[in-house]
């Protein structure tokens, strides 16, 4: 059985609530993770394990700091993983229904996406760190420096242990 895809639909700001440039928050909720900027986007990236996902999950939270719409292209993000043995492996978004694509984000809009990434070999279970290159995110032309953020993730065994410890026997 395949694990369910962990993708949330981007939320556009309503007419009465707009994103304030540089605030890194949606309403009163602060963005979680490492913060950066890419074009018109204020962006926070956080990497976690999810008990229902096979691979690590990257959460993207973003706000459009510009007074015009911009495009956010999560399909263009390059993600790599590092294994316990030190090997670097390419990771791909788990997207069985081909839903991840470039989409517009309204002026002063905010959104959030959670995407599971897997390796070609082992579904991403042996990955202990995830690196996200955001050079194309929110940009018409990619940034030459390809800013990269790397974050460690909890080993799969530890996630499984914590899940079984919280389950209650009948």
C-alpha positions in Angstrom: 0.0 0.0 0.0 1.3 3.4 -0.9 1.6 6.1 1.7 -0.8 9.0 1.1 0.7 12.0 -0.5 1.3 14.9 1.9 0.4 18.0 -0.1 -1.7 20.9 1.2 -3.4 23.2 -1.1 -1.9 26.7 -1.2 -4.1 29.2 0.6 -4.4 32.6 -1.0 -5.0 35.6 1.2 -8.6 36.8 1.5 -9.5 40.3 0.4 -9.5 41.7 4.0 -6.2 40.1 5.1 -2.9 40.8 3.2 0.6 39.7 3.7 3.0 42.4 5.2 6.4 42.2 3.5 9.1 40.9 5.8 6.7 39.8 8.5 7.1 36.1 7.9 3.7 35.4 9.3 0.2 34.5 8.1 -2.3 36.4 10.2 -0.9 35.9 13.8 0.8 32.6 12.9 4.6 33.0 12.3 6.3 31.0 9.5 8.2 28.0 10.8 11.7 27.1 9.7 14.6 28.8 8.0 13.7 32.1 6.5 14.9 33.6 3.3 13.7 35.6 0.3 13.4 34.7 -3.4 12.2 37.4 -5.8 8.8 38.6 -4.4 8.6 35.8 -1.9 9.3 35.8 1.8 9.9 32.1 2.4 10.3 29.7 5.4 11.4 26.1 4.9 11.1 23.4 7.6 11.9 19.7 7.2 10.2 17.0 9.4 9.3 13.4 9.4 5.6 12.6 9.2 4.2 9.4 10.6 2.1 8.7 7.5 4.8 9.6 5.0 7.6 7.3 3.9 10.1 10.1 3.1 10.9 13.4 4.8 8.3 16.2 4.4 9.4 19.8 3.5 7.0 22.5 4.6 7.1 25.7 2.5 5.4 28.8 3.9 5.5 31.9 1.7 4.2 35.4 1.5 4.2 37.6 -1.6 5.9 40.8 -0.6 5.1 42.6 -3.9 2.1 44.6 -5.0 1.7 42.3 -8.1 1.1 38.6 -8.4 4.1 36.3 -8.7 4.6 32.7 -9.7 5.6 30.1 -7.2 7.1 27.0 -8.7 7.7 24.2 -6.2 8.3 21.8 -9.1 11.5 23.7 -9.9 13.0 23.3 -6.4 16.0 20.9 -6.3 16.1 18.7 -3.2 18.9 16.4 -2.1 19.3 14.1 0.9 22.3 13.0 2.9 22.4 9.5 4.3 24.0 8.3 7.5 26.9 7.0 5.4 27.5 10.5 4.0 26.2 9.8 0.5 24.3 12.6 -1.2 21.2 11.4 -3.1 18.8 13.2 -5.4 15.2 13.4 -4.0 12.0 13.8 -6.0 8.6 15.0 -4.8 6.1 12.3 -4.2 3.4 13.5 -6.6 1.4 10.5 -7.9 -1.3 12.7 -9.3 1.0 15.2 -11.0 -0.4 18.2 -8.9 2.8 20.1 -8.2 3.3 22.8 -10.8 4.0 26.5 -11.1 1.0 28.6 -9.9 0.3 32.3 -9.4 0.2 33.8 -5.9 -1.8 37.0 -5.6 -0.2 40.3 -4.6 0.3 40.2 -0.8 -1.0 36.6 -0.7 0.2 33.9 1.6 0.4 30.1 1.2 1.7 26.9 2.6 2.6 23.5 1.1 3.8 20.3 2.6 5.5 17.9 0.2 7.0 14.5 0.8 10.3 13.8 -0.9 11.7 10.3 -1.7 14.9 8.9 -3.1 14.9 6.7 -6.2 16.3 3.8 -4.3 14.6 3.5 -0.9 11.7 6.0 -0.5 13.9 8.4 1.6 13.8 6.4 4.8 17.6 6.3 5.2 18.0 10.1 4.7 19.2 12.0 7.8 19.4 15.5 6.3 17.5 17.3 3.5 18.9 20.1 1.4 16.6 22.4 -0.5 17.9 24.6 -3.3 15.5 27.5 -3.8 17.2 29.2 -6.6 14.2 28.9 -9.0 11.4 29.4 -6.5 9.4 32.5 -7.2 11.9 33.6 -9.9 11.5 34.1 -13.6 15.2 33.5 -14.0 17.0 31.2 -11.6 19.4 32.8 -9.1 23.0 32.1 -10.0 24.0 31.3 -6.4 21.2 28.7 -5.9 20.7 29.4 -2.2 20.6 26.1 -0.3 19.2 25.3 3.1 20.0 22.0 4.8 18.2 20.6 7.8 18.6 17.3 9.7 15.6 15.0 10.0 14.7 12.4 12.6 15.6 8.8 11.6 12.6 6.7 10.5 13.1 4.2 13.4 12.8 7.0 16.0 9.5 8.3 14.3 8.1 4.7 14.3 9.1 4.3 18.0 7.4 7.5 19.0 4.3 6.6 17.0 4.0 3.2 18.7 4.6 4.7 22.1 1.6 7.1 21.6 -0.8 4.3 20.3 -3.1 3.0 23.0 -3.9 -0.7 23.2 -7.6 -1.6 23.1 
